[in-house]
Amino acid sequence: MAGRHFLQIPGPTPVPDRLQRAMHRQMEDHRSATFPALTRSILSRLPQVVHQTKGEAFVFPATGSAMWEAALVNTLNPGSRLLAPRFGQFSHLFIQTARNLGHHVDVIEEPWGEAADPAKIEAALAADTAHEIQGVLLVHNETATGVTSDVAAVRAAMDRAKHPALLYVDGVSSIASLDFRFDAWGVDCAITGSQKGFMLPAGLGILYVSEKALARVDSCTMPRAYFDLRAMRTNNAQGYFPSTPALSLLYGLDEALTMLLDEGMDQVVARHHRLATGVRAAVRAWGLHECARRPEIASDSLTAVVVPEGIDARTVIDLAFTRYDIALGSGLSEVAGKVFRIGHLGDMNALTLAGALAGVEMALADAGVLVTLGSGVGAALQHWRVGGNA
Ligand SMILES: Cc1ncc(COP(=O)(O)O)c(C=O)c1O
């Protein structure tokens, strides 16, 4: 098809030309005397994205799921007890990863479309008077449902329960798009990947670790090999990596950090919020609603839209793709066929999203949803114009 393809899934997100250019280079010796400059440029700036001033950040050739594993094998002993709310496919998979590694997870079930409930986490921790629970697993932004949980409130609940468990936060679809306060929220391990807010191809796993969690790395007894942070720390201290780094992606990450930090993290967060509220205005104008059950938990990095009874969301997605050259995210697992997802994170602005919403609107109409053409786009434009950059 002629013209530009619209990649509106919630990751991977479009890679800006500037980042493509930064990655387009010849390979080089990753053990050379000059290589540490790149490592240091990345590792010194990566923490600023999540407002981390203590602890360390790590980068692996891997993806977000791998960082779940890296966090859990470097900070726990085998057969540890953990606590986790489950409210979507990614909180489910985080729990499964912990179980596959032999840990026991007490699950707090929430309906899909809801967020983590700090009161329930507090009650579960308060009941654990022997402090058997070693960690709380929390997905900050549930990409399956477009729901953002309140990490600060979960930390406050843990503090009220006076519980020493570590706080593991999946920030795969929040970090570098939504506000993420590593120090202020008392996060111990934050997990992400390169293909969402960092606007890069998939292939880098990024892990932020607090001082408290780092203190466990040497003494914990989980078996680990590739993801062993001890080897990573020793090498990183000299500006190197224990195995061959994903060089092109590292050059991309270095440039992505420049883009993000030049824009300023507060501005990046504000941009995502402004774009998301416009998309939500469009959803309302179509007479539809989000999968997120309450406005205050609706995600600013993606919107999961519930289709009316009798319509299969897969049809909307197929029509959007084949007729209008726009890729939308599908409904995962429990919400398959019931929702489609519009990614609005990364290299996005109002006009990109206006085009995307036009495509969604036409696909909805083609699928038999009674939408007035222009209604959603108009609502979004009104929102963005009034709240504009001028
Ligand atoms: C919230 C969340 N966690 C984890 C993952 C898994 O990350 P990856 O696909 O990079 O392994 C995803 C992927 O979309 C995600 O959205």
The ligand as a MOL file (V3000), in Angstrom:
LIG
                    3D

  0  0  0     0  0            999 V3000
M  V30 BEGIN CTAB
M  V30 COUNTS 16 16 0 0 0
M  V30 BEGIN ATOM
M  V30 1 C 3.1990 -5.0000 30.7360 0
M  V30 2 C 4.0540 -5.9500 29.9630 0
M  V30 3 N 4.8750 -6.7680 30.6310 0
M  V30 4 C 5.6710 -7.6250 29.9850 0
M  V30 5 C 5.6540 -7.7270 28.6280 0
M  V30 6 C 6.5250 -8.7170 27.9490 0
M  V30 7 O 7.5880 -8.0250 27.3910 0
M  V30 8 P 8.3810 -8.6310 26.1520 0
M  V30 9 O 7.3970 -8.9110 25.0890 0
M  V30 10 O 9.3580 -7.5220 25.8450 0
M  V30 11 O 9.0740 -9.8520 26.6360 0
M  V30 12 C 4.8120 -6.9100 27.8700 0
M  V30 13 C 4.7760 -6.9880 26.4020 0
M  V30 14 O 3.9720 -6.4010 25.7480 0
M  V30 15 C 3.9940 -5.9910 28.5750 0
M  V30 16 O 3.1810 -5.1780 27.9010 0
M  V30 END ATOM
M  V30 BEGIN BOND
M  V30 1 1 1 2
M  V30 2 1 2 3
M  V30 3 2 2 15
M  V30 4 2 3 4
M  V30 5 1 4 5
M  V30 6 1 5 6
M  V30 7 2 5 12
M  V30 8 1 6 7
M  V30 9 1 7 8
M  V30 10 2 8 9
M  V30 11 1 8 10
M  V30 12 1 8 11
M  V30 13 1 12 13
M  V30 14 1 12 15
M  V30 15 2 13 14
M  V30 16 1 15 16
M  V30 END BOND
M  V30 END CTAB
M  END
